[in-house]
Amino acid sequence: MATITIDDRHYDVDDGQNLLSACLSLKKNLPYFCWHPAMGSVGACRQCAVIQYKDAEDRSGKLVMSCMTPVNDGDIFALEDPRAQEFRAGIIENLMINHPHDCPVCEEGGECHLQDMTIMSGHTLRRFQGLKRTHHNQFLGPFIKHEMNRCIACYRCVRFYRDYAGGTDLQALGRNHQVYFGRQEDGILDNGFSGNLVEVCPTGVFTDKTYSRHYVRKWDLQTAPSICEHCAVGCNTAPGARRDGKGDPTQLRRVTNLFHRQINGYFLCDRGRFGYEYVNSRQRIYRPLIADTRILIHSTAGSNKIQHPLAPGDAVAKLADTLDAARAGKQRVLGIGSSRSALENNFALQSTVGKENFYAGMDARNLALLQRVDRIQRDPRIHTPGTPDMEQADMLLILGEDIANTAPRIALALRQAARSRQRQAAEALGIPQWQDDSIRQLTGEKTPVLITTVERSDLDDIATCRLHTTPEKIADLARALAQAVGAECSCPEIPGLTDDAFSELVAQLKKARRPLIVSGCGLQSEALLQAVSELAITIAEQEPSERAQCQLYLACPDANSLGLAQLCDTDKHLDQLQQELQHRVNENRKDEIKTSLLVMETDLYRQLPSSTAEQILDSVDEVIQLEVIHNRTSARADLVMPAAAIPEYEGTLVNSNGLAQRHYAVYEGSGWIQASWRWLANAAAACAARAGGEEKVGHLQSLAQWQHVTQLSSALADSYPTLAPLAELGPDWDQTIEGQKTARQPHRYSGRTALEAEIQVAEEKPLPDADAPLSFSMEGIHFASQSPLQANNWAPGWNSNQAIHRYQPRPGMERLGKSSGQPLARSPEAIETGLAERTVLLSEKNAIKENGRLRVLPIYRMFGSGELSNRAAAIASVIGDPFAIISPETLNTLGIQPGSTIEIQHGSDQWQLQVQVSRQLAQGCIGICAGFEHVAPMSARYLSPAQISVVETGSA
């Protein structure tokens, strides 16, 4: 600690920070522009000037920039000195010379950092009478709107985009007063974190183009804490919603970052920021639908059904009929859970059908991968890190996972870790860690970064050793490294890896004190996961003693994949379901007892080959689906119930780290939308009413009694030991203050009356919320320091997102109040060795050589591989055609030209894909886009050339 004096008052502050950070920690209002807690100081804007005195006898002092001034014990500063105030006001006045006076029409108005700082500095008079400089605005794609005339040249945009996120197509062009921040020419920004420019920019130069389509001021948005549903990282978000008037559905208007230090910090990827538009899609299901069994539309996706709207009461009664028949033994109901839906929804479905009839909404391979991840993370020798730990790693081994596309926020953390040796060198030279530009000037030893993927990665530019090969060889490399760390081992046969390079990797691994291994489920190789875990354990067991654990991050596919795995037995997957149903058909037992399939928020055509999905749907007598948005499975359903999307209800998701986090309803879903578990509870209550009491409906009894989501969470905690922390997760009803709930609407909200004053002046009564201590109104708690449920960061004088520092003990530290999330209570469990799996793996590789088959590899894209984000309008506009990637040598062998359209035939399934050439992809492999619309997952790991035919020839 250091004791400093500011304006004649003494304060104790943490060592190692700069004066600006110390002042903000003390909640003092000191204006700034170029500084950012995640990016450090460069001293570009000169806005944070203060007076520093040499000692108590010094009466004149000197002007210093607080962001560039370290705090030391005994330092004396003056923030309120007239000279400092005049200087800061002059800086603002100079910045405003060319700034347009367009606050009333600027989309940043009301949450603008420049507005806040202008008022804070006391600048009110514009003396410049000349013409303002003007710039041409660029087209930057469907996500970002560009208004260059508002720029104040703080350089934050290029510092984030280029230095922090690794982008290359946004530059500072020009000089003096003609600096232009943009691209060499109009075009889509190609970095997957471009959306953060909206929050990083302190003015309205970069704004959210998707928000512009249905824009309202910040203070007219209703918000609540939520979790991003587009991957398994678990980033915290603050979605904002608003309805236009009476009768109009509430729309989700935008998603912004909600600070969580251990996960997303200050930044979101573009899929998480712009993928929200699926909620407003025209393909949303707003009311129950029932199929007309007399009419079928035959298509390549099967026999789709004509569906008509059904009254909600009738839909519940229809579902209750099915449950009644099952309770009476006249019908069997099977349930399919969802890895993109909350734990509570899955548990309600499991309670409805019984655990013996509950199946994970994924195939055997993917369920086995998730259960392998779960076992690995139980090992006490392995540490699953948060992003701050990742950023401090001094060696990175990315083994097999295309992390930039499967878990983008983790890739951003790895970029920062690639500078860890540079930061260590700065520390040795006495350069503070916040001196960003000074640290970037240092040259010397680079952080060792090994990247082994099947194809080019967006992180290749930070790699010191880069290998592109097959999953089998990546697993071999992991095992070889594990053996070499403990003893001598020869270099495995991997193209591009020499004996010297392998020896260097081993030496660096032995030297590293905080190594980080990154892998995951992306390549769908359980053998790779086993090999990676063996490497992590071997490293952890080596000296020195301070390295008692090895950091290992394993990426999972969906937002609640790891949570769903806690509820499912090993054999409860879709492949097993298909076998059981097919056996029923083959044995001619279909007429013995009816079978209904209750599918919850899962598109079977996305999880299985089309033929397998068709077999499942054709093998049952009735298909009932609880779904958010229309898909190929809902088109086959006899009854469809509109399910709430993540921002429309409260529930729990478990991220890749095993952290259970609660998301809250931002708004009530439009139409007859409600959480899936509520539809099931309503049907169970209807069964109980028919039976004359809840005690007479057997296992449906508890389901019929559930009234709010915390009851399900408590039941989950009681039923599954690993989920016991859910009982402590919240929502915390003690967060009320004198009976007030946390307000979803800001205190400046325009009010319910203004929305429909031309129709009716009287206010509508706010909707109640039985699930959380949150109000659908502006009445209640408004300060994030008083309630962790508050998603609106605002403080007097701080209307922009920079207000977050008012709710942190120090900028960059965890928010005040209870942190989001509780780790699963998984008992420690040792990991078995994978020698048997290695034997099978080697025999598979020999078979490939003998038969000349092509190894099928899944290829992921940030835009295109997401099930829900694909339905977002802006993201859909940048998704390319489905593709297959093949090496030039393999193309020559197959006689296929680049750019051709090929058809792949596997059984009764077929896909048409555009051929792309990659020199990185290993020979004898074919990479197929994963998750793209109408490209079902391929069950086969290998294809013969006879299964590939050319539909349209491309140019040579």
Secondary structure by P-SEA (a helix, b strand, c coil): cbbbbcccbbbbbbccccaaaaaaaacccccccccccccccccccccbbbbbbccccccbbbbbcccccccccbbbbbcccaaaaaaaaaaaaaaaccccccccccccccccaaaaaaaaacccccccccccbbbbbbbcccccccccccccccaaaaaaacccccccccccccccccccccccccccccccccccccccccccccccccccccccccccbbbccccccccccbbbbbbbbbbcccccccccccccccccccccccccccccccccccccccccccbbbbbcccbbbbcccccccbbbbbcaaaaaaaaaaaaaaaaaccbbbbbbbbccccaaaaaaaaaaaccccccccccaaaaaaaaaaaaaaaccccccccaaaaaaccbbbbcccccccccaaaaaaaaaaaaaaaaaaaaaacccccaaaaaaaccccccbbbbbccccccccccccbbbbbcaaaaaaaaaaaaaaaaccccccccccccaaaaaaaaaaaaaccbbbbbcccccccaaaaaaaaaaaaaaaacccccccbbbbbbbbccccaaaaaaaccccccaaaaaaaaaaaaaacccccbbbbbbbccccccccccaaaaaaaaaaccbbbbbccccccccccccbbbbbbccccccbbbbccccbbbbbbbccccccccccaaaaaaaaaaaaaaaacccccccccccccccccaaaaaaaaaaaccccccccccccccccccccccccccccccccccccccccccccccccccccccccccccccccccccccccccccccccccccccccccccccccccccccccccccbbbbbbcaaaaaaaaaaaaaaaaabbbbbbbbbbcccccccccccaaaaaaccccbbbbcaaaaaaacccccbbbbbbcccbbbbbbbbbbccccccbbbbbccccccccccccccccccccccccccc
